[in-house]
């Protein structure tokens, strides 16, 4: 099986670096509407968990929310930070890799972001938590201005490709 973790991260970087202005922060019913549309149709309406879900769908991985199928890729249009918490494998910070997810806050969580970099200086994510995002945000690190919300729960999801036709790669722009 093909692991698509790097492709998931590539989509997050692509959106952050090339299409930030084409994202509208929304917690409304349209927040998962970009799923199932390739090429991506802008503007994209999403909140934090919809952004993570979109990157997983485009990357070719299974739905991190464990959603019900609406098409051949097995992705539903439901899910939030709490469903990510209930479907991901909890991992210690020492095992975090790019493509994993961080959830901030207790209970069902307050916010989620996609891990893009793990360096000796800390863990960096791409976060879509407000209008003007997605943006790079550090989770931690002694010299980094970082999010700082606690507790932090790190999650790993199945990143094996569902099938070769489900893998989309970001355009070279």
C-alpha positions as CSV (number, residue, x, y, z in Angstrom):
1,X,0.0,0.0,0.0
2,X,1.1,3.5,-0.7
3,X,1.4,5.9,2.3
4,X,0.1,9.3,1.4
5,X,1.2,11.2,4.5
6,X,3.6,13.4,2.5
7,X,0.8,14.2,0.0
8,X,-1.6,15.2,2.8
9,X,1.0,17.7,4.1
10,X,1.7,18.9,0.5
11,X,-2.0,19.9,0.2
12,X,-1.9,21.8,3.4
13,X,1.2,23.7,2.3
14,X,-0.3,24.4,-1.1
15,X,-3.4,25.9,0.5
16,X,-1.4,27.9,3.0
17,X,1.2,29.2,0.6
18,X,-0.9,29.6,-2.6
19,X,-4.6,29.9,-1.8
20,X,-4.9,31.4,1.7
21,X,-7.1,34.2,0.2
22,X,-9.5,31.6,-1.2
23,X,-10.4,30.1,2.1
24,X,-13.4,31.4,4.1
25,X,-13.6,30.4,7.7
26,X,-17.0,28.9,8.4
27,X,-18.6,26.7,11.0
28,X,-21.8,26.6,8.9
29,X,-23.3,23.8,6.9
30,X,-21.2,24.5,3.8
31,X,-17.9,23.8,5.7
32,X,-17.4,20.4,4.2
33,X,-18.7,21.3,0.7
34,X,-15.3,21.1,-0.9
35,X,-15.1,17.3,-0.4
36,X,-15.7,15.4,-3.5
37,X,-14.8,18.2,-5.9
38,X,-11.6,17.9,-7.9
39,X,-10.1,20.1,-9.0
40,X,-10.7,22.1,-5.9
41,X,-13.4,24.7,-6.4
42,X,-12.7,28.1,-4.8
43,X,-13.6,29.7,-2.5
44,X,-13.4,26.9,0.1
45,X,-15.6,27.2,3.2
46,X,-14.1,25.3,6.1
47,X,-13.3,25.3,9.8
48,X,-10.3,23.6,11.4
49,X,-11.6,20.0,11.2
50,X,-13.0,20.5,7.7
51,X,-9.5,21.7,6.6
52,X,-7.9,18.6,8.1
53,X,-10.5,16.4,6.5
54,X,-10.1,18.1,3.1
55,X,-6.3,17.6,3.1
56,X,-6.8,13.9,3.9
57,X,-9.4,13.4,1.2
58,X,-7.3,15.2,-1.5
59,X,-4.2,13.3,-0.3
60,X,-6.0,10.0,-0.9
61,X,-6.3,8.7,2.7
62,X,-9.4,7.4,4.6
63,X,-11.8,9.8,6.2
64,X,-10.2,10.7,9.6
65,X,-13.7,11.2,11.0
66,X,-14.7,7.7,10.2
67,X,-17.6,9.1,8.1
68,X,-20.2,7.4,6.1
69,X,-19.6,7.1,2.4
70,X,-21.2,9.5,0.0
71,X,-19.0,8.5,-2.9
72,X,-16.4,5.9,-3.8
73,X,-13.7,7.5,-1.6
74,X,-15.7,6.7,1.6
75,X,-15.9,10.3,2.9
76,X,-18.9,11.7,4.6
77,X,-19.6,15.3,5.1
78,X,-19.9,15.1,8.8
79,X,-17.3,15.4,11.5
80,X,-15.7,17.9,13.9
81,X,-12.8,18.0,16.3
82,X,-14.5,15.5,18.6
83,X,-14.9,12.9,15.8
84,X,-11.2,13.3,14.9
85,X,-10.4,12.6,18.6
86,X,-12.7,9.5,18.7
87,X,-11.3,8.0,15.4
88,X,-7.6,8.8,15.7
89,X,-4.9,6.8,17.5
90,X,-3.6,8.8,20.4
91,X,0.2,9.1,20.2
92,X,2.9,10.6,22.5
93,X,4.5,13.8,21.4
94,X,7.8,11.9,20.9
95,X,6.2,9.9,18.1
96,X,4.6,12.8,16.2
97,X,5.3,13.0,12.4
98,X,4.2,15.3,9.6
99,X,0.7,14.3,8.6
100,X,-0.4,13.7,12.2
101,X,-3.0,15.9,13.8
102,X,-3.0,17.9,17.1
103,X,-6.2,18.7,19.0
104,X,-6.1,21.5,21.6
105,X,-8.4,21.5,24.6
106,X,-10.2,19.1,26.9
107,X,-13.2,16.9,26.1
108,X,-14.1,17.0,22.5
109,X,-11.5,19.7,21.9
110,X,-11.5,23.3,20.9
111,X,-9.3,23.3,17.8
112,X,-7.4,21.0,15.5
113,X,-4.4,21.5,13.1
114,X,-2.3,19.4,10.7
115,X,1.3,18.7,11.7
116,X,3.7,19.8,8.8
117,X,7.1,19.8,10.5
118,X,8.8,18.1,13.4
119,X,12.2,19.7,14.1
120,X,14.5,19.9,17.1
121,X,13.0,23.4,17.6
122,X,9.4,22.2,17.9
123,X,6.3,21.0,16.1
124,X,4.8,23.2,13.4
125,X,1.3,22.9,12.0
126,X,-1.0,24.5,9.4
127,X,-4.1,25.7,11.2
128,X,-7.4,27.0,9.8
129,X,-8.9,28.5,12.9
130,X,-10.0,31.9,11.8
131,X,-10.6,34.1,8.8
132,X,-7.3,34.8,7.1
133,X,-6.0,31.2,7.6
134,X,-4.7,28.6,6.8
135,X,-1.5,29.7,8.5
136,X,1.7,28.1,9.9
137,X,1.5,27.9,13.7
138,X,4.0,26.3,16.1
139,X,2.6,23.9,18.7
140,X,5.6,24.3,20.9
141,X,9.3,25.1,21.0
142,X,11.5,27.2,23.2
143,X,12.2,29.9,20.6
144,X,8.9,29.8,18.7
145,X,5.8,32.0,19.3
146,X,3.3,29.2,19.6
147,X,-0.3,28.3,20.2
148,X,0.2,27.2,23.8
149,X,-3.3,25.9,24.4
150,X,-3.5,22.8,26.7
151,X,-4.0,20.0,26.8
152,X,-2.6,18.9,23.5
153,X,-3.6,15.5,22.1
154,X,-1.7,14.2,19.1
155,X,-3.5,11.8,16.7
156,X,-2.4,9.4,14.0
157,X,-4.8,8.2,11.3
158,X,-4.6,5.6,8.6
159,X,-2.6,7.3,5.7
160,X,-2.5,4.3,3.4
161,X,-4.1,5.2,0.1
162,X,-7.6,4.0,-0.4
163,X,-6.9,3.3,-4.1
164,X,-4.7,4.9,-6.7
165,X,-7.5,6.9,-8.2
166,X,-8.2,8.6,-4.9
167,X,-4.8,10.2,-4.7
168,X,-4.7,13.8,-5.9
169,X,-1.5,15.9,-6.0
170,X,-1.4,19.6,-5.6
171,X,-0.9,21.5,-8.9
172,X,2.5,23.0,-9.6
173,X,1.9,26.7,-9.7
